[in-house]
Amino acid sequence: MPQYKCVPAPKDIVIDSDGDMGGAVSSFSSLLNAETEGGWVFQSLEEIMVTQKPGCIAAIFGGRATQISYNMLIFRKD
C-alpha cells in the first residue's frame, strides 16, 4: 500500500534584482533531494487553502477569519 507525505514548499524566496533564479531552484532541489534520500518519490505540487481564525482578543474587536494559501510538495513511497 503506498504511503504519502506532505512537505511545505519553500516560501518567501527572494531573487536578485537581475532575475537570477539560482537561489529559488536551489531551495527546491535541496528539499527534493533530501526527501529522496529517505526513499520518497516526488508526486506533485499542490496548493491548499487554510482558514485561520482570529485570536481571542482580535475576535472581541471584530476580527475575521482569513484564508492563507500554502504550497505543499507531495511525495509517495511504495
N, C-alpha and C positions, 0 to 999 in steps of 0.2 A: 504494500500500500504506500503510495507516495506521501511524503511529508512536504509541507510548505513553510516558508519562513519569510516574514516581512521585516524589512530594514528601512529606516528613514533614509531617504536620499539626501545627499549633501545640500544644504541651503545657504543662502546668503553668500554665494560665490561672487567674488569681485574680480573683474578682469582689468588689465592695464588699459590706459586711455588709447593705446594703439590697437586695441581689439585682440590682443593675444589670448587665445583660448586655451593655452597650455595648462594653466592652473585649474581651470574647470575640468578639463579632460583628465588631468592627473588625479583630482579628487575622486572622480567616478571610477577610474580604473583601479586605484588603490583599494577602494571599497569592494569592487567586484573581485579582485584578486584575493583579498583577504577571505572572502566568503567561499571562493572555490577551493581554497586550501582545506576547508572543512568538509569538502565533498558536495557542496551545494552548487547547483547549476542555475544561472540567471534565467528567469522565466519571462518577466515583463516589468515595466514601469507603470504604476497606476497612481492616479490622483484620487485622494479621498477627502471628503469634506467632514469636518468635525465641528460640532456646535459647542461653544464654550459659554457656560452660564456665568453671569456676573457674580462676584463675591458678595458676601452678606451686606457690607456697607454700601457697595455700588447698587445692589438691588433695592435697598431702602430709598436711595435717591433716584430711582427710576432707571437704573442701568439695565440694558437689554442683552440678551444672548447675542453673540457674534459668531459668524461662521469663518473657519480658518481652513485653508487648503493645504494639504500635505502631499508630497510625492513619496511613494513607497516603492522600494525595489523588492520584487517578489522572486524568491529563489525556491527551487524544487530539489528534492533528494529522493531518488527511487529506492 
